[in-house]
Amino acid sequence: SGRNSVLLRACRMSGMAFGGADEGESGGLIARASDIAQGLNYPKTAFFHIAFKTAAILIYMFGSWFSSNFVNIFVLCVLMLAFDFWTVKNVSGRLMVALRWW
């Protein structure tokens, strides 16, 4: 119908696509992630802001594949969360949103 064609045209103009990447775009998700990273003022800070959280979750979920000792998994999770807390409080908080703790 006419309404669907207008929505489809608007999505194509904005760079969105239904069911995957744009017809003329190669690279897909990696290219889009690269475009987002280029727009960040502090890409390394943003990476570590996400990396420690992700590492803690992955260690908690899949740590038993590598170690049967729960204490080791727990210690690694707590260390990753401590690194995350320090990074958010002292690095990303200051650089990204100008937080001050004094």
N, CA, C and O atoms as CSV, one atom per row, in Angstrom:
chain,resi,resn,atom,element,x,y,z
A,1,SER,N,N,0.838,-1.193,0.000
A,1,SER,CA,C,0.000,0.000,0.000
A,1,SER,C,C,0.875,1.247,0.000
A,1,SER,O,O,2.100,1.163,0.084
A,2,GLY,N,N,0.231,2.394,-0.095
A,2,GLY,CA,C,0.955,3.655,-0.165
A,2,GLY,C,C,1.698,3.986,1.106
A,2,GLY,O,O,2.805,4.523,1.068
A,3,ARG,N,N,1.081,3.662,2.247
A,3,ARG,CA,C,1.720,3.972,3.527
A,3,ARG,C,C,2.991,3.147,3.715
A,3,ARG,O,O,3.997,3.673,4.189
A,4,ASN,N,N,2.963,1.873,3.355
A,4,ASN,CA,C,4.141,1.014,3.490
A,4,ASN,C,C,5.275,1.486,2.597
A,4,ASN,O,O,6.437,1.434,3.001
A,5,SER,N,N,4.965,1.944,1.397
A,5,SER,CA,C,6.025,2.412,0.511
A,5,SER,C,C,6.655,3.692,1.036
A,5,SER,O,O,7.854,3.907,0.860
A,6,VAL,N,N,5.856,4.549,1.682
A,6,VAL,CA,C,6.407,5.775,2.269
A,6,VAL,C,C,7.328,5.423,3.432
A,6,VAL,O,O,8.403,6.007,3.568
A,7,LEU,N,N,6.913,4.466,4.279
A,7,LEU,CA,C,7.762,4.041,5.398
A,7,LEU,C,C,9.048,3.391,4.906
A,7,LEU,O,O,10.122,3.647,5.449
A,8,LEU,N,N,8.943,2.564,3.895
A,8,LEU,CA,C,10.118,1.899,3.340
A,8,LEU,C,C,11.096,2.919,2.762
A,8,LEU,O,O,12.304,2.807,2.970
A,9,ARG,N,N,10.581,3.911,2.039
A,9,ARG,CA,C,11.428,4.960,1.476
A,9,ARG,C,C,12.109,5.764,2.577
A,9,ARG,O,O,13.286,6.104,2.462
A,10,ALA,N,N,11.359,6.075,3.665
A,10,ALA,CA,C,11.927,6.846,4.770
A,10,ALA,C,C,13.026,6.055,5.480
A,10,ALA,O,O,14.043,6.621,5.880
A,11,CYS,N,N,12.819,4.756,5.634
A,11,CYS,CA,C,13.836,3.919,6.275
A,11,CYS,C,C,15.092,3.817,5.420
A,11,CYS,O,O,16.204,3.849,5.946
A,12,ARG,N,N,14.925,3.695,4.130
A,12,ARG,CA,C,16.095,3.623,3.251
A,12,ARG,C,C,16.872,4.930,3.258
A,12,ARG,O,O,18.102,4.927,3.213
A,13,MET,N,N,16.148,6.057,3.317
A,13,MET,CA,C,16.827,7.350,3.336
A,13,MET,C,C,17.594,7.540,4.640
A,13,MET,O,O,18.646,8.180,4.643
A,14,SER,N,N,17.088,6.995,5.752
A,14,SER,CA,C,17.758,7.174,7.037
A,14,SER,C,C,18.856,6.146,7.268
A,14,SER,O,O,19.566,6.226,8.270
A,15,GLY,N,N,19.011,5.183,6.368
A,15,GLY,CA,C,20.064,4.188,6.496
A,15,GLY,C,C,19.595,2.901,7.133
A,15,GLY,O,O,20.390,1.975,7.292
A,16,MET,N,N,18.333,2.809,7.502
A,16,MET,CA,C,17.797,1.584,8.089
A,16,MET,C,C,17.404,0.620,6.981
A,16,MET,O,O,17.154,1.023,5.845
A,17,ALA,N,N,17.354,-0.656,7.332
A,17,ALA,CA,C,16.928,-1.656,6.359
A,17,ALA,C,C,16.123,-2.728,7.072
A,17,ALA,O,O,16.294,-2.954,8.270
A,18,PHE,N,N,15.259,-3.373,6.341
A,18,PHE,CA,C,14.484,-4.470,6.892
A,18,PHE,C,C,15.188,-5.768,6.550
A,18,PHE,O,O,15.478,-6.040,5.385
A,19,GLY,N,N,15.466,-6.582,7.588
A,19,GLY,CA,C,16.024,-7.897,7.335
A,19,GLY,C,C,17.503,-7.918,7.033
A,19,GLY,O,O,17.959,-8.859,6.384
A,20,GLY,N,N,18.273,-6.955,7.456
A,20,GLY,CA,C,19.714,-7.022,7.246
A,20,GLY,C,C,20.291,-5.703,6.810
A,20,GLY,O,O,19.735,-4.639,7.081
A,21,ALA,N,N,21.421,-5.790,6.127
A,21,ALA,CA,C,22.145,-4.595,5.701
A,21,ALA,C,C,21.482,-3.978,4.476
A,21,ALA,O,O,20.664,-4.610,3.808
A,22,ASP,N,N,21.846,-2.752,4.200
A,22,ASP,CA,C,21.348,-2.077,2.996
A,22,ASP,C,C,21.804,-2.824,1.757
A,22,ASP,O,O,22.778,-3.575,1.794
A,23,GLU,N,N,21.091,-2.610,0.660
A,23,GLU,CA,C,21.426,-3.328,-0.559
A,23,GLU,C,C,22.822,-3.001,-1.066
A,23,GLU,O,O,23.527,-3.893,-1.538
A,24,GLY,N,N,23.236,-1.749,-0.979
A,24,GLY,CA,C,24.530,-1.360,-1.513
A,24,GLY,C,C,25.644,-1.365,-0.491
A,24,GLY,O,O,26.787,-1.053,-0.827
A,25,GLU,N,N,25.338,-1.715,0.759
A,25,GLU,CA,C,26.323,-1.628,1.825
A,25,GLU,C,C,27.052,-2.945,1.988
A,25,GLU,O,O,26.428,-4.004,2.059
A,26,SER,N,N,28.380,-2.879,2.049
A,26,SER,CA,C,29.152,-4.079,2.341
A,26,SER,C,C,29.800,-3.890,3.703
A,26,SER,O,O,30.193,-2.778,4.057
A,27,GLY,N,N,29.909,-4.941,4.448
A,27,GLY,CA,C,30.490,-4.850,5.771
A,27,GLY,C,C,29.451,-5.005,6.862
A,27,GLY,O,O,29.761,-5.578,7.906
A,28,GLY,N,N,28.259,-4.533,6.675
A,28,GLY,CA,C,27.154,-4.733,7.600
A,28,GLY,C,C,27.411,-4.211,8.994
A,28,GLY,O,O,27.642,-3.018,9.195
A,29,LEU,N,N,27.370,-5.116,9.956
A,29,LEU,CA,C,27.460,-4.762,11.361
A,29,LEU,C,C,28.818,-4.173,11.716
A,29,LEU,O,O,28.890,-3.226,12.499
A,30,ILE,N,N,29.885,-4.710,11.161
A,30,ILE,CA,C,31.230,-4.197,11.453
A,30,ILE,C,C,31.376,-2.763,10.951
A,30,ILE,O,O,31.943,-1.917,11.641
A,31,ALA,N,N,30.874,-2.495,9.774
A,31,ALA,CA,C,30.962,-1.131,9.231
A,31,ALA,C,C,30.148,-0.162,10.075
A,31,ALA,O,O,30.576,0.967,10.315
A,32,ARG,N,N,28.990,-0.594,10.521
A,32,ARG,CA,C,28.157,0.279,11.350
A,32,ARG,C,C,28.813,0.534,12.695
A,32,ARG,O,O,28.777,1.661,13.190
A,33,ALA,N,N,29.421,-0.503,13.309
A,33,ALA,CA,C,30.128,-0.334,14.579
A,33,ALA,C,C,31.327,0.598,14.402
A,33,ALA,O,O,31.627,1.401,15.285
A,34,SER,N,N,31.999,0.494,13.283
A,34,SER,CA,C,33.129,1.373,13.005
A,34,SER,C,C,32.665,2.827,12.876
A,34,SER,O,O,33.331,3.741,13.361
A,35,ASP,N,N,31.526,3.033,12.223
A,35,ASP,CA,C,30.984,4.384,12.094
A,35,ASP,C,C,30.629,4.968,13.457
A,35,ASP,O,O,30.870,6.148,13.712
A,36,ILE,N,N,30.057,4.144,14.330
A,36,ILE,CA,C,29.706,4.611,15.669
A,36,ILE,C,C,30.968,4.951,16.447
A,36,ILE,O,O,31.017,5.977,17.125
A,37,ALA,N,N,31.988,4.104,16.358
A,37,ALA,CA,C,33.239,4.332,17.087
A,37,ALA,C,C,33.936,5.601,16.622
A,37,ALA,O,O,34.571,6.284,17.426
A,38,GLN,N,N,33.828,5.929,15.338
A,38,GLN,CA,C,34.472,7.145,14.837
A,38,GLN,C,C,33.793,8.400,15.374
A,38,GLN,O,O,34.415,9.460,15.451
A,39,GLY,N,N,32.530,8.286,15.742
A,39,GLY,CA,C,31.797,9.430,16.274
A,39,GLY,C,C,32.034,9.663,17.757
A,39,GLY,O,O,31.585,10.677,18.290
A,40,LEU,N,N,32.726,8.758,18.441
A,40,LEU,CA,C,32.967,8.905,19.871
A,40,LEU,C,C,34.165,9.809,20.128
A,40,LEU,O,O,35.148,9.782,19.388
A,41,ASN,N,N,34.072,10.603,21.176
A,41,ASN,CA,C,35.205,11.450,21.551
A,41,ASN,C,C,36.302,10.645,22.234
A,41,ASN,O,O,37.483,10.955,22.082
A,42,TYR,N,N,35.921,9.603,22.993
A,42,TYR,CA,C,36.870,8.782,23.729
A,42,TYR,C,C,36.578,7.309,23.457
A,42,TYR,O,O,35.971,6.644,24.296
A,43,PRO,N,N,36.994,6.784,22.305
A,43,PRO,CA,C,36.644,5.395,21.970
A,43,PRO,C,C,37.292,4.356,22.883
A,43,PRO,O,O,36.666,3.341,23.185
A,44,LYS,N,N,38.527,4.581,23.331
A,44,LYS,CA,C,39.176,3.617,24.234
A,44,LYS,C,C,38.444,3.568,25.571
A,44,LYS,O,O,38.245,2.495,26.139
A,45,THR,N,N,38.049,4.724,26.063
A,45,THR,CA,C,37.311,4.777,27.317
A,45,THR,C,C,35.974,4.068,27.187
A,45,THR,O,O,35.565,3.339,28.090
A,46,ALA,N,N,35.294,4.277,26.075
A,46,ALA,CA,C,34.014,3.609,25.850
A,46,ALA,C,C,34.197,2.103,25.752
A,46,ALA,O,O,33.354,1.345,26.232
A,47,PHE,N,N,35.289,1.659,25.135
A,47,PHE,CA,C,35.558,0.224,25.033
A,47,PHE,C,C,35.713,-0.397,26.418
A,47,PHE,O,O,35.078,-1.408,26.717
A,48,PHE,N,N,36.555,0.202,27.268
A,48,PHE,CA,C,36.775,-0.369,28.596
A,48,PHE,C,C,35.555,-0.206,29.486
A,48,PHE,O,O,35.348,-1.008,30.396
A,49,HIS,N,N,34.744,0.816,29.242
A,49,HIS,CA,C,33.493,0.997,29.978
A,49,HIS,C,C,32.585,-0.214,29.765
A,49,HIS,O,O,31.904,-0.655,30.691
A,50,ILE,N,N,32.578,-0.743,28.558
A,50,ILE,CA,C,31.761,-1.912,28.229
A,50,ILE,C,C,32.514,-3.219,28.506
A,50,ILE,O,O,31.898,-4.203,28.916
A,51,ALA,N,N,33.819,-3.246,28.292
A,51,ALA,CA,C,34.593,-4.492,28.343
A,51,ALA,C,C,34.587,-5.145,29.723
A,51,ALA,O,O,34.423,-6.362,29.817
A,52,PHE,N,N,34.760,-4.372,30.795
A,52,PHE,CA,C,34.807,-4.982,32.116
A,52,PHE,C,C,33.451,-5.537,32.530
A,52,PHE,O,O,33.386,-6.582,33.177
A,53,LYS,N,N,32.377,-4.861,32.171
A,53,LYS,CA,C,31.037,-5.383,32.452
A,53,LYS,C,C,30.802,-6.686,31.701
A,53,LYS,O,O,30.321,-7.668,32.266
A,54,THR,N,N,31.147,-6.676,30.424
A,54,THR,CA,C,30.961,-7.860,29.591
A,54,THR,C,C,31.822,-9.012,30.090
A,54,THR,O,O,31.362,-10.153,30.134
A,55,ALA,N,N,33.060,-8.729,30.465
A,55,ALA,CA,C,33.953,-9.779,30.964
A,55,ALA,C,C,33.398,-10.410,32.236
A,55,ALA,O,O,33.440,-11.630,32.391
A,56,ALA,N,N,32.880,-9.589,33.147
A,56,ALA,CA,C,32.326,-10.129,34.393
A,56,ALA,C,C,31.132,-11.040,34.108
A,56,ALA,O,O,31.013,-12.111,34.703
A,57,ILE,N,N,30.255,-10.624,33.208
A,57,ILE,CA,C,29.084,-11.444,32.875
A,57,ILE,C,C,29.511,-12.740,32.196
A,57,ILE,O,O,28.997,-13.809,32.527
A,58,LEU,N,N,30.442,-12.657,31.255
A,58,LEU,CA,C,30.895,-13.856,30.548
A,58,LEU,C,C,31.629,-14.825,31.479
A,58,LEU,O,O,31.456,-16.038,31.368
A,59,ILE,N,N,32.440,-14.300,32.388
A,59,ILE,CA,C,33.124,-15.169,33.350
A,59,ILE,C,C,32.112,-15.856,34.253
A,59,ILE,O,O,32.257,-17.038,34.563
A,60,TYR,N,N,31.096,-15.130,34.673
A,60,TYR,CA,C,30.073,-15.721,35.527
A,60,TYR,C,C,29.294,-16.812,34.790
A,60,TYR,O,O,29.012,-17.871,35.351
A,61,MET,N,N,28.951,-16.544,33.535
A,61,MET,CA,C,28.134,-17.494,32.783
A,61,MET,C,C,28.930,-18.706,32.290
A,61,MET,O,O,28.438,-19.833,32.345
A,62,PHE,N,N,30.151,-18.482,31.810
A,62,PHE,CA,C,30.903,-19.542,31.151
A,62,PHE,C,C,32.176,-19.950,31.890
A,62,PHE,O,O,32.966,-20.730,31.358
A,63,GLY,N,N,32.390,-19.442,33.100
A,63,GLY,CA,C,33.599,-19.765,33.850
A,63,GLY,C,C,33.706,-21.231,34.209
A,63,GLY,O,O,34.809,-21.763,34.335
A,64,SER,N,N,32.567,-21.888,34.375
A,64,SER,CA,C,32.599,-23.309,34.742
A,64,SER,C,C,33.121,-24.181,33.606
A,64,SER,O,O,33.487,-25.332,33.840
A,65,TRP,N,N,33.163,-23.666,32.393
A,65,TRP,CA,C,33.749,-24.411,31.270
A,65,TRP,C,C,35.265,-24.531,31.421
A,65,TRP,O,O,35.868,-25.492,30.944
A,66,PHE,N,N,35.876,-23.549,32.087
A,66,PHE,CA,C,37.327,-23.493,32.183
A,66,PHE,C,C,37.863,-23.886,33.547
A,66,PHE,O,O,39.015,-24.301,33.666
A,67,SER,N,N,37.030,-23.758,34.585
A,67,SER,CA,C,37.463,-24.084,35.938
A,67,SER,C,C,36.287,-24.645,36.724
A,67,SER,O,O,35.181,-24.106,36.668
A,68,SER,N,N,36.523,-25.712,37.445
A,68,SER,CA,C,35.460,-26.288,38.263
A,68,SER,C,C,35.464,-25.698,39.671
A,68,SER,O,O,34.595,-26.016,40.482
A,69,ASN,N,N,36.438,-24.841,39.959
A,69,ASN,CA,C,36.549,-24.222,41.276
A,69,ASN,C,C,35.725,-22.932,41.298
A,69,ASN,O,O,36.060,-21.957,40.626
A,70,PHE,N,N,34.642,-22.944,42.084
A,70,PHE,CA,C,33.759,-21.776,42.149
A,70,PHE,C,C,34.478,-20.553,42.718
A,70,PHE,O,O,34.178,-19.423,42.333
A,71,VAL,N,N,35.416,-20.772,43.624
A,71,VAL,CA,C,36.118,-19.648,44.246
A,71,VAL,C,C,36.899,-18.853,43.204
A,71,VAL,O,O,36.905,-17.622,43.243
A,72,ASN,N,N,37.556,-19.542,42.277
A,72,ASN,CA,C,38.307,-18.840,41.224
A,72,ASN,C,C,37.374,-18.015,40.347
A,72,ASN,O,O,37.687,-16.876,39.999
A,73,ILE,N,N,36.240,-18.583,39.995
A,73,ILE,CA,C,35.270,-17.859,39.166
A,73,ILE,C,C,34.756,-16.640,39.914
A,73,ILE,O,O,34.650,-15.558,39.338
A,74,PHE,N,N,34.440,-16.805,41.183
A,74,PHE,CA,C,33.940,-15.700,42.000
A,74,PHE,C,C,34.976,-14.586,42.113
A,74,PHE,O,O,34.647,-13.408,41.967
A,75,VAL,N,N,36.226,-14.961,42.372
A,75,VAL,CA,C,37.291,-13.962,42.509
A,75,VAL,C,C,37.479,-13.201,41.197
A,75,VAL,O,O,37.620,-11.978,41.212
A,76,LEU,N,N,37.484,-13.896,40.077
A,76,LEU,CA,C,37.623,-13.217,38.781
A,76,LEU,C,C,36.454,-12.275,38.510
A,76,LEU,O,O,36.651,-11.168,38.008
A,77,CYS,N,N,35.240,-12.710,38.841
A,77,CYS,CA,C,34.067,-11.840,38.654
A,77,CYS,C,C,34.183,-10.583,39.507
A,77,CYS,O,O,33.930,-9.479,39.026
A,78,VAL,N,N,34.562,-10.746,40.766
A,78,VAL,CA,C,34.695,-9.593,41.657
A,78,VAL,C,C,35.793,-8.661,41.176
A,78,VAL,O,O,35.636,-7.442,41.241
A,79,LEU,N,N,36.912,-9.215,40.687
A,79,LEU,CA,C,37.981,-8.367,40.143
A,79,LEU,C,C,37.516,-7.579,38.926
A,79,LEU,O,O,37.801,-6.387,38.815
A,80,MET,N,N,36.803,-8.235,38.014
A,80,MET,CA,C,36.293,-7.527,36.826
A,80,MET,C,C,35.314,-6.428,37.236
A,80,MET,O,O,35.331,-5.338,36.665
A,81,LEU,N,N,34.467,-6.708,38.220
A,81,LEU,CA,C,33.514,-5.689,38.674
A,81,LEU,C,C,34.219,-4.555,39.420
A,81,LEU,O,O,33.782,-3.406,39.351
A,82,ALA,N,N,35.305,-4.865,40.132
A,82,ALA,CA,C,36.091,-3.808,40.788
A,82,ALA,C,C,36.774,-2.927,39.740
A,82,ALA,O,O,36.792,-1.703,39.864
A,83,PHE,N,N,37.341,-3.570,38.695
A,83,PHE,CA,C,37.940,-2.786,37.606
A,83,PHE,C,C,36.882,-1.923,36.928
A,83,PHE,O,O,37.143,-0.772,36.578
A,84,ASP,N,N,35.692,-2.482,36.744
A,84,ASP,CA,C,34.594,-1.728,36.131
A,84,ASP,C,C,34.222,-0.529,36.992
A,84,ASP,O,O,34.060,0.578,36.477
A,85,PHE,N,N,34.085,-0.738,38.295
A,85,PHE,CA,C,33.733,0.366,39.191
A,85,PHE,C,C,34.781,1.464,39.128
A,85,PHE,O,O,34.441,2.642,39.024
A,86,TRP,N,N,36.058,1.088,39.190
A,86,TRP,CA,C,37.116,2.084,39.148
A,86,TRP,C,C,37.096,2.840,37.810
A,86,TRP,O,O,37.240,4.062,37.775
A,87,THR,N,N,36.916,2.098,36.720
A,87,THR,CA,C,36.899,2.725,35.396
A,87,THR,C,C,35.738,3.702,35.270
A,87,THR,O,O,35.915,4.820,34.786
A,88,VAL,N,N,34.554,3.287,35.702
A,88,VAL,CA,C,33.381,4.165,35.590
A,88,VAL,C,C,33.542,5.381,36.488
A,88,VAL,O,O,33.229,6.499,36.077
A,89,LYS,N,N,34.025,5.178,37.707
A,89,LYS,CA,C,34.133,6.286,38.648
A,89,LYS,C,C,35.234,7.268,38.267
A,89,LYS,O,O,35.027,8.481,38.303
A,90,ASN,N,N,36.393,6.752,37.907
A,90,ASN,CA,C,37.554,7.624,37.742
A,90,ASN,C,C,37.892,7.997,36.304
A,90,ASN,O,O,38.511,9.035,36.071
A,91,VAL,N,N,37.501,7.179,35.340
A,91,VAL,CA,C,37.905,7.467,33.961
A,91,VAL,C,C,36.702,7.891,33.131
A,91,VAL,O,O,36.615,9.045,32.711
A,92,SER,N,N,35.770,6.964,32.890
A,92,SER,CA,C,34.659,7.318,32.007
A,92,SER,C,C,33.765,8.377,32.622
A,92,SER,O,O,33.233,9.223,31.903
A,93,GLY,N,N,33.589,8.352,33.926
A,93,GLY,CA,C,32.768,9.386,34.547
A,93,GLY,C,C,33.332,10.774,34.331
A,93,GLY,O,O,32.592,11.722,34.063
A,94,ARG,N,N,34.623,10.889,34.446
A,94,ARG,CA,C,35.252,12.212,34.265
A,94,ARG,C,C,35.308,12.630,32.806
A,94,ARG,O,O,34.984,13.770,32.471
A,95,LEU,N,N,35.714,11.723,31.944
A,95,LEU,CA,C,35.892,12.099,30.539
A,95,LEU,C,C,34.567,12.252,29.799
A,95,LEU,O,O,34.378,13.212,29.051
A,96,MET,N,N,33.651,11.307,30.006
A,96,MET,CA,C,32.444,11.290,29.185
A,96,MET,C,C,31.350,12.222,29.689
A,96,MET,O,O,30.676,12.877,28.894
A,97,VAL,N,N,31.172,12.285,31.004
A,97,VAL,CA,C,30.070,13.115,31.510
A,97,VAL,C,C,30.522,14.136,32.536
A,97,VAL,O,O,29.687,14.753,33.198
A,98,ALA,N,N,31.814,14.325,32.681
A,98,ALA,CA,C,32.398,15.358,33.546
A,98,ALA,C,C,31.951,15.237,34.996
A,98,ALA,O,O,31.661,16.248,35.635
A,99,LEU,N,N,31.889,14.004,35.533
A,99,LEU,CA,C,31.559,13.822,36.939
A,99,LEU,C,C,32.768,14.140,37.793
A,99,LEU,O,O,33.896,13.823,37.418
A,100,ARG,N,N,32.545,14.759,38.926
A,100,ARG,CA,C,33.600,15.032,39.890
A,100,ARG,C,C,33.146,14.497,41.230
A,100,ARG,O,O,31.982,14.643,41.601
A,101,TRP,N,N,34.064,13.874,41.960
A,101,TRP,CA,C,33.707,13.236,43.230
A,101,TRP,C,C,34.206,14.042,44.413
A,101,TRP,O,O,34.351,13.489,45.503
A,102,TRP,N,N,34.470,15.307,44.243
A,102,TRP,CA,C,34.862,16.135,45.369
A,102,TRP,C,C,34.063,17.406,45.408
A,102,TRP,O,O,34.260,18.233,46.298
